[in-house]
Amino acid sequence: MALLSRFGIGSATIDLIPDDVTVQPGGEVDAHLELEGGRSDQTVDDIEVALVTRFKAQREDDSYPAQYVLWETEFREGFTVEAEVDRS
């Protein structure tokens, strides 16, 4: 089963969920982690987090969707996500 987890089948998921989807410029973003174990125990080496904004960019007479990374960081403390565990 560990081999399938490496391909994302039955693997653990870790989501950073913002408490609010709208933030004013200069405001703070409150969020929480949700962990859901897969079919087997899995080791997490690090977590990368980025705050990305999406906007409509314009060039001459054309507009198109774009995104920009406002902030990013990495948590390097490893841990194990146990199989079938659910932490919100």
SEFIZA-3560 file (N, C-alpha, C; in Angstrom, 3 decimals):
REM SEFIZA-3560
<numar><xx>0.819</xx><yy>-1.195</yy><zz>0.000</zz><atom>N</atom></numar>
<numar><xx>0.000</xx><yy>0.000</yy><zz>0.000</zz><atom>CA</atom></numar>
<numar><xx>0.864</xx><yy>1.261</yy><zz>0.000</zz><atom>C</atom></numar>
<numar><xx>2.053</xx><yy>1.203</yy><zz>0.580</zz><atom>N</atom></numar>
<numar><xx>2.919</xx><yy>2.381</yy><zz>0.637</zz><atom>CA</atom></numar>
<numar><xx>3.285</xx><yy>2.858</yy><zz>-0.760</zz><atom>C</atom></numar>
<numar><xx>3.463</xx><yy>1.946</yy><zz>-1.708</zz><atom>N</atom></numar>
<numar><xx>3.794</xx><yy>2.338</yy><zz>-3.076</zz><atom>CA</atom></numar>
<numar><xx>2.650</xx><yy>3.137</yy><zz>-3.693</zz><atom>C</atom></numar>
<numar><xx>1.408</xx><yy>2.692</yy><zz>-3.486</zz><atom>N</atom></numar>
<numar><xx>0.258</xx><yy>3.426</yy><zz>-4.017</zz><atom>CA</atom></numar>
<numar><xx>0.143</xx><yy>4.814</yy><zz>-3.383</zz><atom>C</atom></numar>
<numar><xx>0.486</xx><yy>4.921</yy><zz>-2.095</zz><atom>N</atom></numar>
<numar><xx>0.441</xx><yy>6.221</yy><zz>-1.416</zz><atom>CA</atom></numar>
<numar><xx>1.397</xx><yy>7.214</yy><zz>-2.049</zz><atom>C</atom></numar>
<numar><xx>2.523</xx><yy>6.732</yy><zz>-2.524</zz><atom>N</atom></numar>
<numar><xx>3.486</xx><yy>7.624</yy><zz>-3.173</zz><atom>CA</atom></numar>
<numar><xx>2.921</xx><yy>8.237</yy><zz>-4.451</zz><atom>C</atom></numar>
<numar><xx>1.950</xx><yy>7.568</yy><zz>-5.053</zz><atom>N</atom></numar>
<numar><xx>1.308</xx><yy>8.087</yy><zz>-6.261</zz><atom>CA</atom></numar>
<numar><xx>0.026</xx><yy>8.840</yy><zz>-5.930</zz><atom>C</atom></numar>
<numar><xx>-0.263</xx><yy>9.013</yy><zz>-4.620</zz><atom>N</atom></numar>
<numar><xx>-1.441</xx><yy>9.758</yy><zz>-4.200</zz><atom>CA</atom></numar>
<numar><xx>-2.677</xx><yy>8.912</yy><zz>-4.005</zz><atom>C</atom></numar>
<numar><xx>-2.584</xx><yy>7.606</yy><zz>-4.177</zz><atom>N</atom></numar>
<numar><xx>-3.727</xx><yy>6.713</yy><zz>-4.003</zz><atom>CA</atom></numar>
<numar><xx>-3.740</xx><yy>6.233</yy><zz>-2.558</zz><atom>C</atom></numar>
<numar><xx>-4.783</xx><yy>6.603</yy><zz>-1.825</zz><atom>N</atom></numar>
<numar><xx>-4.880</xx><yy>6.209</yy><zz>-0.429</zz><atom>CA</atom></numar>
<numar><xx>-3.908</xx><yy>6.957</yy><zz>0.472</zz><atom>C</atom></numar>
<numar><xx>-3.409</xx><yy>8.102</yy><zz>0.004</zz><atom>N</atom></numar>
<numar><xx>-2.411</xx><yy>8.844</yy><zz>0.780</zz><atom>CA</atom></numar>
<numar><xx>-3.081</xx><yy>9.833</yy><zz>1.735</zz><atom>C</atom></numar>
<numar><xx>-2.313</xx><yy>10.308</yy><zz>2.691</zz><atom>N</atom></numar>
<numar><xx>-2.789</xx><yy>11.300</yy><zz>3.647</zz><atom>CA</atom></numar>
<numar><xx>-2.987</xx><yy>12.644</yy><zz>2.951</zz><atom>C</atom></numar>
<numar><xx>-3.872</xx><yy>13.455</yy><zz>3.516</zz><atom>N</atom></numar>
<numar><xx>-4.052</xx><yy>14.811</yy><zz>3.013</zz><atom>CA</atom></numar>
<numar><xx>-3.872</xx><yy>15.795</yy><zz>4.165</zz><atom>C</atom></numar>
<numar><xx>-3.237</xx><yy>16.901</yy><zz>3.871</zz><atom>N</atom></numar>
<numar><xx>-3.044</xx><yy>17.979</yy><zz>4.838</zz><atom>CA</atom></numar>
<numar><xx>-3.471</xx><yy>19.258</yy><zz>4.142</zz><atom>C</atom></numar>
<numar><xx>-4.497</xx><yy>19.909</yy><zz>4.680</zz><atom>N</atom></numar>
<numar><xx>-5.028</xx><yy>21.130</yy><zz>4.081</zz><atom>CA</atom></numar>
<numar><xx>-4.945</xx><yy>22.273</yy><zz>5.076</zz><atom>C</atom></numar>
<numar><xx>-4.534</xx><yy>23.441</yy><zz>4.614</zz><atom>N</atom></numar>
<numar><xx>-4.568</xx><yy>24.662</yy><zz>5.406</zz><atom>CA</atom></numar>
<numar><xx>-5.804</xx><yy>25.426</yy><zz>4.967</zz><atom>C</atom></numar>
<numar><xx>-6.762</xx><yy>25.565</yy><zz>5.868</zz><atom>N</atom></numar>
<numar><xx>-8.053</xx><yy>26.150</yy><zz>5.537</zz><atom>CA</atom></numar>
<numar><xx>-8.150</xx><yy>27.551</yy><zz>6.140</zz><atom>C</atom></numar>
<numar><xx>-8.295</xx><yy>28.597</yy><zz>5.305</zz><atom>N</atom></numar>
<numar><xx>-8.465</xx><yy>29.946</yy><zz>5.857</zz><atom>CA</atom></numar>
<numar><xx>-9.834</xx><yy>30.065</yy><zz>6.516</zz><atom>C</atom></numar>
<numar><xx>-9.897</xx><yy>30.804</yy><zz>7.627</zz><atom>N</atom></numar>
<numar><xx>-11.167</xx><yy>30.988</yy><zz>8.326</zz><atom>CA</atom></numar>
<numar><xx>-12.086</xx><yy>31.950</yy><zz>7.583</zz><atom>C</atom></numar>
<numar><xx>-11.519</xx><yy>32.786</yy><zz>6.722</zz><atom>N</atom></numar>
<numar><xx>-12.300</xx><yy>33.727</yy><zz>5.926</zz><atom>CA</atom></numar>
<numar><xx>-11.632</xx><yy>33.839</yy><zz>4.558</zz><atom>C</atom></numar>
<numar><xx>-12.411</xx><yy>33.912</yy><zz>3.491</zz><atom>N</atom></numar>
<numar><xx>-11.822</xx><yy>33.961</yy><zz>2.153</zz><atom>CA</atom></numar>
<numar><xx>-11.527</xx><yy>35.377</yy><zz>1.680</zz><atom>C</atom></numar>
<numar><xx>-11.982</xx><yy>36.379</yy><zz>2.438</zz><atom>N</atom></numar>
<numar><xx>-11.736</xx><yy>37.769</yy><zz>2.078</zz><atom>CA</atom></numar>
<numar><xx>-10.897</xx><yy>38.429</yy><zz>3.162</zz><atom>C</atom></numar>
<numar><xx>-9.833</xx><yy>39.103</yy><zz>2.742</zz><atom>N</atom></numar>
<numar><xx>-8.948</xx><yy>39.789</yy><zz>3.679</zz><atom>CA</atom></numar>
<numar><xx>-8.690</xx><yy>41.191</yy><zz>3.146</zz><atom>C</atom></numar>
<numar><xx>-8.742</xx><yy>42.158</yy><zz>4.023</zz><atom>N</atom></numar>
<numar><xx>-8.448</xx><yy>43.534</yy><zz>3.650</zz><atom>CA</atom></numar>
<numar><xx>-6.941</xx><yy>43.733</yy><zz>3.577</zz><atom>C</atom></numar>
<numar><xx>-6.454</xx><yy>44.626</yy><zz>2.717</zz><atom>N</atom></numar>
<numar><xx>-5.017</xx><yy>44.898</yy><zz>2.657</zz><atom>CA</atom></numar>
<numar><xx>-4.472</xx><yy>45.250</yy><zz>4.046</zz><atom>C</atom></numar>
<numar><xx>-3.385</xx><yy>44.608</yy><zz>4.424</zz><atom>N</atom></numar>
<numar><xx>-2.781</xx><yy>44.818</yy><zz>5.736</zz><atom>CA</atom></numar>
<numar><xx>-3.405</xx><yy>43.978</yy><zz>6.829</zz><atom>C</atom></numar>
<numar><xx>-4.445</xx><yy>43.224</yy><zz>6.499</zz><atom>N</atom></numar>
<numar><xx>-5.126</xx><yy>42.395</yy><zz>7.491</zz><atom>CA</atom></numar>
<numar><xx>-4.400</xx><yy>41.085</yy><zz>7.737</zz><atom>C</atom></numar>
<numar><xx>-4.865</xx><yy>40.336</yy><zz>8.721</zz><atom>N</atom></numar>
<numar><xx>-4.294</xx><yy>39.038</yy><zz>9.053</zz><atom>CA</atom></numar>
<numar><xx>-5.155</xx><yy>37.919</yy><zz>8.483</zz><atom>C</atom></numar>
<numar><xx>-4.516</xx><yy>36.809</yy><zz>8.196</zz><atom>N</atom></numar>
<numar><xx>-5.226</xx><yy>35.629</yy><zz>7.701</zz><atom>CA</atom></numar>
<numar><xx>-5.176</xx><yy>34.563</yy><zz>8.783</zz><atom>C</atom></numar>
<numar><xx>-6.325</xx><yy>34.265</yy><zz>9.368</zz><atom>N</atom></numar>
<numar><xx>-6.415</xx><yy>33.177</yy><zz>10.338</zz><atom>CA</atom></numar>
<numar><xx>-6.768</xx><yy>31.903</yy><zz>9.590</zz><atom>C</atom></numar>
<numar><xx>-6.115</xx><yy>30.806</yy><zz>9.969</zz><atom>N</atom></numar>
<numar><xx>-6.343</xx><yy>29.533</yy><zz>9.278</zz><atom>CA</atom></numar>
<numar><xx>-6.086</xx><yy>28.385</yy><zz>10.237</zz><atom>C</atom></numar>
<numar><xx>-6.521</xx><yy>27.188</yy><zz>9.855</zz><atom>N</atom></numar>
<numar><xx>-6.271</xx><yy>25.998</yy><zz>10.651</zz><atom>CA</atom></numar>
<numar><xx>-5.916</xx><yy>24.837</yy><zz>9.727</zz><atom>C</atom></numar>
<numar><xx>-5.179</xx><yy>23.865</yy><zz>10.279</zz><atom>N</atom></numar>
<numar><xx>-4.779</xx><yy>22.675</yy><zz>9.525</zz><atom>CA</atom></numar>
<numar><xx>-5.808</xx><yy>21.573</yy><zz>9.703</zz><atom>C</atom></numar>
<numar><xx>-6.085</xx><yy>20.860</yy><zz>8.637</zz><atom>N</atom></numar>
<numar><xx>-6.911</xx><yy>19.658</yy><zz>8.692</zz><atom>CA</atom></numar>
<numar><xx>-6.079</xx><yy>18.501</yy><zz>8.169</zz><atom>C</atom></numar>
<numar><xx>-5.935</xx><yy>17.465</yy><zz>8.981</zz><atom>N</atom></numar>
<numar><xx>-5.159</xx><yy>16.267</yy><zz>8.622</zz><atom>CA</atom></numar>
<numar><xx>-6.095</xx><yy>15.083</yy><zz>8.491</zz><atom>C</atom></numar>
<numar><xx>-5.914</xx><yy>14.322</yy><zz>7.439</zz><atom>N</atom></numar>
<numar><xx>-6.677</xx><yy>13.090</yy><zz>7.271</zz><atom>CA</atom></numar>
<numar><xx>-5.712</xx><yy>11.999</yy><zz>6.843</zz><atom>C</atom></numar>
<numar><xx>-5.609</xx><yy>10.955</yy><zz>7.663</zz><atom>N</atom></numar>
<numar><xx>-4.698</xx><yy>9.861</yy><zz>7.376</zz><atom>CA</atom></numar>
<numar><xx>-5.168</xx><yy>9.038</yy><zz>6.196</zz><atom>C</atom></numar>
<numar><xx>-4.233</xx><yy>8.440</yy><zz>5.524</zz><atom>N</atom></numar>
<numar><xx>-4.546</xx><yy>7.579</yy><zz>4.393</zz><atom>CA</atom></numar>
<numar><xx>-4.726</xx><yy>6.140</yy><zz>4.844</zz><atom>C</atom></numar>
<numar><xx>-4.411</xx><yy>5.222</yy><zz>3.982</zz><atom>N</atom></numar>
<numar><xx>-4.580</xx><yy>3.800</yy><zz>4.287</zz><atom>CA</atom></numar>
<numar><xx>-3.407</xx><yy>3.212</yy><zz>5.068</zz><atom>C</atom></numar>
<numar><xx>-2.317</xx><yy>3.959</yy><zz>5.133</zz><atom>N</atom></numar>
<numar><xx>-1.156</xx><yy>3.503</yy><zz>5.911</zz><atom>CA</atom></numar>
<numar><xx>-0.502</xx><yy>4.724</yy><zz>6.554</zz><atom>C</atom></numar>
<numar><xx>0.325</xx><yy>4.486</yy><zz>7.587</zz><atom>N</atom></numar>
<numar><xx>1.059</xx><yy>5.578</yy><zz>8.220</zz><atom>CA</atom></numar>
<numar><xx>1.977</xx><yy>6.218</yy><zz>7.182</zz><atom>C</atom></numar>
<numar><xx>2.104</xx><yy>7.545</yy><zz>7.246</zz><atom>N</atom></numar>
<numar><xx>2.983</xx><yy>8.252</yy><zz>6.314</zz><atom>CA</atom></numar>
<numar><xx>3.785</xx><yy>9.306</yy><zz>7.055</zz><atom>C</atom></numar>
<numar><xx>5.037</xx><yy>9.449</yy><zz>6.666</zz><atom>N</atom></numar>
<numar><xx>5.920</xx><yy>10.445</yy><zz>7.259</zz><atom>CA</atom></numar>
<numar><xx>5.884</xx><yy>11.711</yy><zz>6.408</zz><atom>C</atom></numar>
<numar><xx>5.707</xx><yy>12.848</yy><zz>7.083</zz><atom>N</atom></numar>
<numar><xx>5.730</xx><yy>14.147</yy><zz>6.421</zz><atom>CA</atom></numar>
<numar><xx>7.056</xx><yy>14.794</yy><zz>6.797</zz><atom>C</atom></numar>
<numar><xx>7.870</xx><yy>15.117</yy><zz>5.805</zz><atom>N</atom></numar>
<numar><xx>9.169</xx><yy>15.738</yy><zz>6.059</zz><atom>CA</atom></numar>
<numar><xx>9.050</xx><yy>17.235</yy><zz>6.281</zz><atom>C</atom></numar>
<numar><xx>8.231</xx><yy>17.894</yy><zz>5.491</zz><atom>N</atom></numar>
<numar><xx>8.024</xx><yy>19.326</yy><zz>5.640</zz><atom>CA</atom></numar>
<numar><xx>6.717</xx><yy>19.723</yy><zz>4.968</zz><atom>C</atom></numar>
<numar><xx>6.252</xx><yy>20.918</yy><zz>5.313</zz><atom>N</atom></numar>
<numar><xx>5.028</xx><yy>21.462</yy><zz>4.721</zz><atom>CA</atom></numar>
<numar><xx>5.366</xx><yy>22.838</yy><zz>4.162</zz><atom>C</atom></numar>
<numar><xx>4.995</xx><yy>23.077</yy><zz>2.919</zz><atom>N</atom></numar>
<numar><xx>5.176</xx><yy>24.380</yy><zz>2.289</zz><atom>CA</atom></numar>
<numar><xx>3.816</xx><yy>25.065</yy><zz>2.213</zz><atom>C</atom></numar>
<numar><xx>3.777</xx><yy>26.327</yy><zz>2.628</zz><atom>N</atom></numar>
<numar><xx>2.534</xx><yy>27.093</yy><zz>2.646</zz><atom>CA</atom></numar>
<numar><xx>2.751</xx><yy>28.378</yy><zz>1.852</zz><atom>C</atom></numar>
<numar><xx>1.770</xx><yy>28.728</yy><zz>1.032</zz><atom>N</atom></numar>
<numar><xx>1.856</xx><yy>29.969</yy><zz>0.260</zz><atom>CA</atom></numar>
<numar><xx>0.497</xx><yy>30.669</yy><zz>0.280</zz><atom>C</atom></numar>
<numar><xx>0.535</xx><yy>31.980</yy><zz>0.361</zz><atom>N</atom></numar>
<numar><xx>-0.667</xx><yy>32.791</yy><zz>0.237</zz><atom>CA</atom></numar>
<numar><xx>-0.647</xx><yy>33.383</yy><zz>-1.165</zz><atom>C</atom></numar>
<numar><xx>-1.642</xx><yy>33.010</yy><zz>-1.948</zz><atom>N</atom></numar>
<numar><xx>-1.690</xx><yy>33.399</yy><zz>-3.358</zz><atom>CA</atom></numar>
<numar><xx>-2.958</xx><yy>34.200</yy><zz>-3.601</zz><atom>C</atom></numar>
<numar><xx>-2.836</xx><yy>35.284</yy><zz>-4.332</zz><atom>N</atom></numar>
<numar><xx>-4.007</xx><yy>36.050</yy><zz>-4.726</zz><atom>CA</atom></numar>
<numar><xx>-4.239</xx><yy>35.858</yy><zz>-6.222</zz><atom>C</atom></numar>
<numar><xx>-5.497</xx><yy>35.797</yy><zz>-6.582</zz><atom>N</atom></numar>
<numar><xx>-5.867</xx><yy>35.698</yy><zz>-8.000</zz><atom>CA</atom></numar>
<numar><xx>-6.552</xx><yy>36.989</yy><zz>-8.387</zz><atom>C</atom></numar>
<numar><xx>-6.269</xx><yy>37.450</yy><zz>-9.588</zz><atom>N</atom></numar>
<numar><xx>-6.836</xx><yy>38.717</yy><zz>-10.037</zz><atom>CA</atom></numar>
<numar><xx>-6.958</xx><yy>38.726</yy><zz>-11.547</zz><atom>C</atom></numar>
<numar><xx>-7.699</xx><yy>39.708</yy><zz>-12.045</zz><atom>N</atom></numar>
<numar><xx>-7.837</xx><yy>39.870</yy><zz>-13.488</zz><atom>CA</atom></numar>
<numar><xx>-6.803</xx><yy>40.896</yy><zz>-13.939</zz><atom>C</atom></numar>
<numar><xx>-5.852</xx><yy>40.468</yy><zz>-14.738</zz><atom>N</atom></numar>
<numar><xx>-4.830</xx><yy>41.365</yy><zz>-15.271</zz><atom>CA</atom></numar>
<numar><xx>-5.287</xx><yy>41.898</yy><zz>-16.620</zz><atom>C</atom></numar>
<numar><xx>-4.761</xx><yy>43.044</yy><zz>-16.984</zz><atom>N</atom></numar>
<numar><xx>-5.155</xx><yy>43.637</yy><zz>-18.247</zz><atom>CA</atom></numar>
<numar><xx>-3.922</xx><yy>44.082</yy><zz>-19.015</zz><atom>C</atom></numar>
<numar><xx>-3.949</xx><yy>43.782</yy><zz>-20.293</zz><atom>N</atom></numar>
<numar><xx>-2.885</xx><yy>44.203</yy><zz>-21.214</zz><atom>CA</atom></numar>
<numar><xx>-3.570</xx><yy>44.748</yy><zz>-22.463</zz><atom>C</atom></numar>
<numar><xx>-3.348</xx><yy>46.010</yy><zz>-22.718</zz><atom>N</atom></numar>
<numar><xx>-3.995</xx><yy>46.698</yy><zz>-23.839</zz><atom>CA</atom></numar>
<numar><xx>-5.501</xx><yy>46.474</yy><zz>-23.780</zz><atom>C</atom></numar>
<numar><xx>-6.088</xx><yy>45.827</yy><zz>-24.791</zz><atom>N</atom></numar>
<numar><xx>-7.539</xx><yy>45.611</yy><zz>-24.806</zz><atom>CA</atom></numar>
<numar><xx>-7.925</xx><yy>44.216</yy><zz>-24.334</zz><atom>C</atom></numar>
<numar><xx>-6.997</xx><yy>43.476</yy><zz>-23.759</zz><atom>N</atom></numar>
<numar><xx>-7.242</xx><yy>42.088</yy><zz>-23.374</zz><atom>CA</atom></numar>
<numar><xx>-7.092</xx><yy>41.927</yy><zz>-21.864</zz><atom>C</atom></numar>
<numar><xx>-7.976</xx><yy>41.171</yy><zz>-21.224</zz><atom>N</atom></numar>
<numar><xx>-7.827</xx><yy>40.837</yy><zz>-19.812</zz><atom>CA</atom></numar>
<numar><xx>-7.726</xx><yy>39.326</yy><zz>-19.677</zz><atom>C</atom></numar>
<numar><xx>-7.016</xx><yy>38.885</yy><zz>-18.660</zz><atom>N</atom></numar>
<numar><xx>-6.788</xx><yy>37.459</yy><zz>-18.457</zz><atom>CA</atom></numar>
<numar><xx>-6.594</xx><yy>37.197</yy><zz>-16.968</zz><atom>C</atom></numar>
<numar><xx>-6.932</xx><yy>35.973</yy><zz>-16.514</zz><atom>N</atom></numar>
<numar><xx>-6.730</xx><yy>35.644</yy><zz>-15.101</zz><atom>CA</atom></numar>
<numar><xx>-5.242</xx><yy>35.475</yy><zz>-14.793</zz><atom>C</atom></numar>
<numar><xx>-4.824</xx><yy>35.952</yy><zz>-13.624</zz><atom>N</atom></numar>
<numar><xx>-3.428</xx><yy>35.842</yy><zz>-13.206</zz><atom>CA</atom></numar>
<numar><xx>-3.397</xx><yy>35.574</yy><zz>-11.702</zz><atom>C</atom></numar>
<numar><xx>-2.246</xx><yy>35.179</yy><zz>-11.206</zz><atom>N</atom></numar>
<numar><xx>-2.082</xx><yy>34.986</yy><zz>-9.773</zz><atom>CA</atom></numar>
<numar><xx>-0.694</xx><yy>35.447</yy><zz>-9.347</zz><atom>C</atom></numar>
<numar><xx>-0.580</xx><yy>35.780</yy><zz>-8.052</zz><atom>N</atom></numar>
<numar><xx>0.671</xx><yy>36.295</yy><zz>-7.514</zz><atom>CA</atom></numar>
<numar><xx>0.857</xx><yy>35.743</yy><zz>-6.101</zz><atom>C</atom></numar>
<numar><xx>2.059</xx><yy>35.262</yy><zz>-5.794</zz><atom>N</atom></numar>
<numar><xx>2.370</xx><yy>34.748</yy><zz>-4.468</zz><atom>CA</atom></numar>
<numar><xx>2.712</xx><yy>35.934</yy><zz>-3.569</zz><atom>C</atom></numar>
<numar><xx>1.877</xx><yy>36.149</yy><zz>-2.541</zz><atom>N</atom></numar>
<numar><xx>2.086</xx><yy>37.250</yy><zz>-1.611</zz><atom>CA</atom></numar>
<numar><xx>3.062</xx><yy>36.883</yy><zz>-0.494</zz><atom>C</atom></numar>
<numar><xx>3.030</xx><yy>35.620</yy><zz>-0.082</zz><atom>N</atom></numar>
<numar><xx>3.837</xx><yy>35.172</yy><zz>1.053</zz><atom>CA</atom></numar>
<numar><xx>3.977</xx><yy>33.661</yy><zz>0.967</zz><atom>C</atom></numar>
<numar><xx>5.133</xx><yy>33.155</yy><zz>1.378</zz><atom>N</atom></numar>
<numar><xx>5.316</xx><yy>31.708</yy><zz>1.449</zz><atom>CA</atom></numar>
<numar><xx>6.319</xx><yy>31.367</yy><zz>2.534</zz><atom>C</atom></numar>
<numar><xx>6.160</xx><yy>30.184</yy><zz>3.117</zz><atom>N</atom></numar>
<numar><xx>7.067</xx><yy>29.706</yy><zz>4.151</zz><atom>CA</atom></numar>
<numar><xx>7.085</xx><yy>28.183</yy><zz>4.128</zz><atom>C</atom></numar>
<numar><xx>7.991</xx><yy>27.621</yy><zz>4.896</zz><atom>N</atom></numar>
<numar><xx>8.133</xx><yy>26.168</yy><zz>4.939</zz><atom>CA</atom></numar>
<numar><xx>8.320</xx><yy>25.754</yy><zz>6.391</zz><atom>C</atom></numar>
<numar><xx>7.571</xx><yy>24.742</yy><zz>6.808</zz><atom>N</atom></numar>
<numar><xx>7.722</xx><yy>24.152</yy><zz>8.136</zz><atom>CA</atom></numar>
<numar><xx>8.516</xx><yy>22.868</yy><zz>7.971</zz><atom>C</atom></numar>
<numar><xx>9.677</xx><yy>22.795</yy><zz>8.593</zz><atom>N</atom></numar>
<numar><xx>10.577</xx><yy>21.666</yy><zz>8.382</zz><atom>CA</atom></numar>
<numar><xx>10.550</xx><yy>20.624</yy><zz>9.492</zz><atom>C</atom></numar>
<numar><xx>9.599</xx><yy>20.709</yy><zz>10.396</zz><atom>N</atom></numar>
<numar><xx>9.506</xx><yy>19.715</yy><zz>11.456</zz><atom>CA</atom></numar>
<numar><xx>8.725</xx><yy>18.513</yy><zz>10.934</zz><atom>C</atom></numar>
<numar><xx>9.399</xx><yy>17.380</yy><zz>10.843</zz><atom>N</atom></numar>
<numar><xx>8.742</xx><yy>16.182</yy><zz>10.348</zz><atom>CA</atom></numar>
<numar><xx>7.820</xx><yy>15.557</yy><zz>11.380</zz><atom>C</atom></numar>
<numar><xx>6.849</xx><yy>14.810</yy><zz>10.911</zz><atom>N</atom></numar>
<numar><xx>5.934</xx><yy>14.076</yy><zz>11.783</zz><atom>CA</atom></numar>
<numar><xx>5.303</xx><yy>12.947</yy><zz>10.990</zz><atom>C</atom></numar>
<numar><xx>4.602</xx><yy>12.075</yy><zz>11.687</zz><atom>N</atom></numar>
<numar><xx>3.939</xx><yy>10.948</yy><zz>11.042</zz><atom>CA</atom></numar>
<numar><xx>2.432</xx><yy>11.132</yy><zz>11.123</zz><atom>C</atom></numar>
<numar><xx>1.763</xx><yy>10.947</yy><zz>9.997</zz><atom>N</atom></numar>
<numar><xx>0.303</xx><yy>10.955</yy><zz>9.952</zz><atom>CA</atom></numar>
<numar><xx>-0.123</xx><yy>9.498</yy><zz>10.012</zz><atom>C</atom></numar>
<numar><xx>-0.830</xx><yy>9.147</yy><zz>11.084</zz><atom>N</atom></numar>
<numar><xx>-1.249</xx><yy>7.759</yy><zz>11.268</zz><atom>CA</atom></numar>
<numar><xx>-2.398</xx><yy>7.415</yy><zz>10.318</zz><atom>C</atom></numar>
<numar><xx>-2.466</xx><yy>6.159</yy><zz>9.948</zz><atom>N</atom></numar>
<numar><xx>-3.499</xx><yy>5.690</yy><zz>9.030</zz><atom>CA</atom></numar>
<numar><xx>-4.898</xx><yy>5.956</yy><zz>9.596</zz><atom>C</atom></numar>
<numar><xx>-5.786</xx><yy>6.400</yy><zz>8.730</zz><atom>N</atom></numar>
<numar><xx>-7.205</xx><yy>6.598</yy><zz>9.032</zz><atom>CA</atom></numar>
<numar><xx>-7.496</xx><yy>7.624</yy><zz>10.124</zz><atom>C</atom></numar>
<numar><xx>-6.518</xx><yy>8.432</yy><zz>10.548</zz><atom>N</atom></numar>
<numar><xx>-6.757</xx><yy>9.446</yy><zz>11.580</zz><atom>CA</atom></numar>
<numar><xx>-7.389</xx><yy>10.673</yy><zz>10.935</zz><atom>C</atom></numar>
<numar><xx>-8.230</xx><yy>11.379</yy><zz>11.669</zz><atom>N</atom></numar>
<numar><xx>-8.881</xx><yy>12.597</yy><zz>11.166</zz><atom>CA</atom></numar>
<numar><xx>-8.750</xx><yy>13.670</yy><zz>12.233</zz><atom>C</atom></numar>
<numar><xx>-7.989</xx><yy>14.741</yy><zz>11.933</zz><atom>N</atom></numar>
<numar><xx>-7.795</xx><yy>15.844</yy><zz>12.871</zz><atom>CA</atom></numar>
<numar><xx>-8.157</xx><yy>17.149</yy><zz>12.180</zz><atom>C</atom></numar>
<numar><xx>-9.103</xx><yy>17.849</yy><zz>12.762</zz><atom>N</atom></numar>
<numar><xx>-9.521</xx><yy>19.134</yy><zz>12.201</zz><atom>CA</atom></numar>
<numar><xx>-9.228</xx><yy>20.229</yy><zz>13.179</zz><atom>C</atom></numar>
//
